[in-house]
Every structure is written in structure tokens, then in C-alpha cells.
């Protein structure tokens, strides 16, 4: 499976709308209430209604929706348990919308929730104007002809940057256990929206030739012609790849560095690998 969303929904549920994400409601109508936003049923873009038919402003920090958002932002375990994740800020919410992801809930400061309360649960350095809740299974999954497989890359900034790099080169990203959560707040921001377009897979899921990027002793990366499908395997900067992971690969490749230089950032190494692969084709 290539790029796109893995979720499937019937036509009636797809009416949500880009308009709602952008703060407009078609024909001036507010969508009717549905299942609670933390349920795993088909609830898209629902908003609380008061008895007069208007939107109820959230004014309590103990509101269940805000408490759920806080838990999801703070805990990978909660994200996995609930099958949900939170996107913060207008740019990322718009990127998700542009990629075709439908939110379960959209919370806008001053419209759906008091601005101070939304700022209080946010992980951003400045208060966001909007947050949105999405299902994990709405993210694209699968393997492209060219992939990057990450072995225990624990820094969320690196994982997000690698996703952004893969997006630029049309690659997929495969993750081992021990990698940073790609839908954690820091990785999401570092991906600049690429998380909504780049297919994700398990570490050993990509087929074809596997090329381990090692600091020394491999074939020069620029001279390699692995063809496709191919997966470039990268480890964390400090530890690199363990011997057994390298041994399971078909080839090893090295990026030559200037004398005295110790290592490359793993995201930079991934970008060079994808660039050299494209240049060689």
C-alpha cells in the first residue's frame, strides 16, 4: 500500500468537513451530537450543543475532553490504548485536513473552549488557536519502493525530521521497537505535516534489498546501486546499528566524512541516502 489514509468510512460520515476544520460550518448549520469524542466509533467533528442549539463553551479544566487531550499529549501508552492522537496548531491541523484525515473532534480557542484552558493542556511554546483529535488508524500505512528503517532512534525530533525527509523523496519509514513515537507532540511538529502523508511500517516489514548505513567499512554510498525495492537501515547516532542487525542486511554502505568528524545526525544520513539513491537512478 502506498500513500494515503488507511481508514475507510461510509459516505454519510465523510461530510465533516474541511469547512469545520477551518472554522466554518456549511449552510450555517452545526453538526448534531454523536458519540463522545474519545469513543472509537465513527464520530467525526462532533461538537457539544447546549439546549438552545448553540455551541457549549468548555469552561472547566476538568472537562472530559480536555482531560483526554492532556492524557494523549503526555503519554504514548494512552495514545496506544485509546487509538487516538492530538494535533496542535493551525498549520498541522490544516496539513492533516489537506491529506484527507477526518478529525474526531476540533477544539478552537474562544469558540469551543476558553483560550486559557486550551493553552493549559498544550505542549506548544505559544498557545495554539486550535487542536484536533484523530484516530491512529487514519494514518497511512504501507511500504514504498524505497524505505528508511530506523533502529531504536529515540529522539522524537529526529524521527519527525526523517518523516519530513521521506516525504520529500517519496519514501516510507519503518520503525523498530524503541523508536520515538511518531505521533508524539515533538515528532509531529518536527515532521511539519509529513506524518499525514508518509506510509509507516514495522522495522522488518519492507521487502527487497536492505542496506545498513555504517560509520566505517561499508561501500561508498555514492557508488552503490541497490535498485528497488530497497531499504536503508539507520541506527541512533550514539549506538549505531548492532552487529546482528547489520548481519541481517544484504549490504553495508558508508558516507565518507571529513577527517576528525565523528558522525552524522541520523536524519541527515537518511536524507543523504535518499538523495544518492535518486541521483543514482
N, C-alpha and C positions, 0 to 999 in steps of 0.2 A: 504494500500500500504506500502511495506517495503522499504528497502534501494535501492537506485538507483536514476537516474535522471528522472525528470518528463517531460522534453522536448522531443518532437518527431520530427524527421527530415527525409526527404527523402534521398535516398542513395547518390544522387549527391552532397548533401550538407555535407555529412559526410567525404568527402575527406580531410578535413583540417589537419587533422594532427598534430599528435604528433610531426612529424619532424619539422613543422614550429614553434611549441612552443619551441622546443629545439634549434632553430636557424638554422635548416637545411631545405632545400626545395627539395622535391623529384625530381630526374632527372634534378636538376639544374634549374627548372622552377619556376618562380614567379607567384603566383595566379593572375588571372586577376582582374580588378577592379569590385566592386559590389556596392550595396547601401552604403550610408555613414554609418560609424560605430555606429552613435547614433540612426539610424533608428531602428524600431522594426521588420523589415523584416528579412528574412533569409540571413544574411551576416556573414560569418564565416571566421575569419582570414584574412580579406582583407587588402591589403597594397596599399598605394598610388604609382602610377607609373609616371615616367617622360616620355617625348616623345621618349627618346632613349630606353625605355624598362627597365631601372633600377629603383631601389627604390629611391624615393624622400626623402631626409633627412629633417626632420622638424627642422627649424632654428629660428622660431619665437614663443615667448611666447603667442602670440595672435592666434596661430593656433587653429581652432575649436576643434580638437581632444584633445589638451592639456587643453583647457578651459572646455570641457566636463568632462575630468578626474578630474580636480580641483573641479568642482561643485559636482561631485559624491562623492569624498572623503570627502568633507566638509559638506555635507548636506544630512540628511536622507530623507528630503522632496524631494530633487532632485532624489535620488535613487528610491523612490517610484513612483515619477512622470514619470521618464524615463523607469522604469522597468529594470534598469541596475545597476551593481556594479563593482568596480575596485579591482583587486587583485595585491598586490605589492610584488615584490621579487621572486627570482628564486624558492625557496622552496615551497611557496604557489602556484605559477603558476604550478609547476610540480605536486603538490598534486591535483590540480583541473584536470589536464590532466590525471593523474592516475585514478581518479574517473570517467572519461569519459565525463567531461564537455568540450564543444567546445567553444573557445573564439570567440567573435565577432571581436576583434582587439588585436594584440600583438605589444607592443612598446618596442624595445630594445635600450638601450643606445648606441650611436655611430653607430647604424645601421639604425634605423627608426627615431630617434630623438637625438638631441645633448644631451650629458650626463648632462650638467648643467641645461638644461630645464626640463629634467625628474626629476632630483633631486629637482628642484624648486617647483614642484607640489606634491612631495611625502610627506607622513606623517611619514616616517620612520626616525630613528635616523641617518642612514647612507644611502647614495644614492643607490637606487636599480638599478640593471642591467636590469630589465625587469618589465613591468606592463602589465596586460591583462584585457580586458573588457568582462564581461559576462552578460547574461540575468538572472534576478531574477528567472524566471520560469524554469531555468535549474537546480535549487537546488532540492534535494529530498524532497518530502512532504509525510506525512502519519503518521501512528501510529504503533509502535511495541507493542508486548505483555506487555512490561514493559516500562513505560514512567516517565519522570520528568516534572511536570508542574510548571512553575515559575510565581509567582505573583509579579508583579512590581519590578523585580530585575533590577535595573537601572544601575548597574556598568558593562560596557562592558567587563572588564577583567573577572568578574565572569561568565557572560553569555558565553564567549568563553571557559573558563575552564570547565564549565558544559557540553558544547558540546563535549569537548575532553573526559570528563569522560563518557558521554553517549556512545560515540564511542567505548570506551574500553569494555563496558559491553553490547553492542548490544541494547541499549535503544534509544527511540526517545525523543524529547524535545518539549514541548508545551509552548507557550508564551502568557502572558496576555498583554493587552494594558499597556503601561508604562514601559515595559521591554526595555532594551538597544537593539539597532538594531544589530541583529546577523551578519549582513554583513557590519557593520561599520568597519573602519580600525583596531581599537583596539580589537574588538571582533574577527575579522578574525585572527589576529595574535595570540591571546590567544587560539584560537581553534586549532592551529597547523594543519590546513587542515581538521579537523573533520567536519566542516561546509559542506563540499562537500560529506559527507557520511551519516550524521545523519539526518533522516527524521524530519521535522519541522511540527508543527500543532498549531492550536489555543488552548488557555488555556483550554477550556471546551470540546475539541474535543475527547480526549481519552475516551474510554468506560471502563466498569468494575469497580472494587473497587477503591475508592480514599482514600488515607491515608495522612492525614495532619501531617507534621512534626512540632511539637510544642516544645518550650523550657522546659515546665514543665507540668506535669499532664497527659501525654499520657502513653499508654502501652509501656513497654520497647521494642525498635525497634528489638532487637535480639530475642525476644520471639514472634514476630509477624509472622504469616503465612498467608498472604493475597491471595496466589495463583496468577493466571493470568487469564485475563488481570488485571493489577494493575497500578495505577498512584500515585507516591509520589509527594505531593504538598508542595512546598517550597516558603517561602516569603523572602523579603530582610532582611538582618541581623538586622538592627536597628528597623524596624517596625514589622517584623514578618508577620503572617497572620491575617487579620481582622476576627472578630467573625463570620461574615456571610459566609466567605469562609470556615472556619473551620466547621461551622454547616452543610455546604453542602457536607462535606466529610463523608465517611462511618465509618472511624476510625481515631483516633489520635495516634501518636507514638512519643516517646521522646528518644533522645540519651543521656544517662547519662554522665555528665561532672564532673570533679574534683571540690571539694568544692572551692568556690571563683571564679571559672571561669564563665564568663558572657554568652558567646555564641560561637558558631562555625561559621566559614566562610560558607556561603551558598553553595559554590561549594564543600567544604569538606563534609558538611552534605549530599549533594546529592551523593557524592562518597560512603560514609558510607552506605547510604540507598541501593544503588545498590549492594554493596558488600554483605551486610547482606541478601538481597533478594537472590542473587546467592548462598551464603553459605547455606541458609535455604532450598534450592531446592535440 
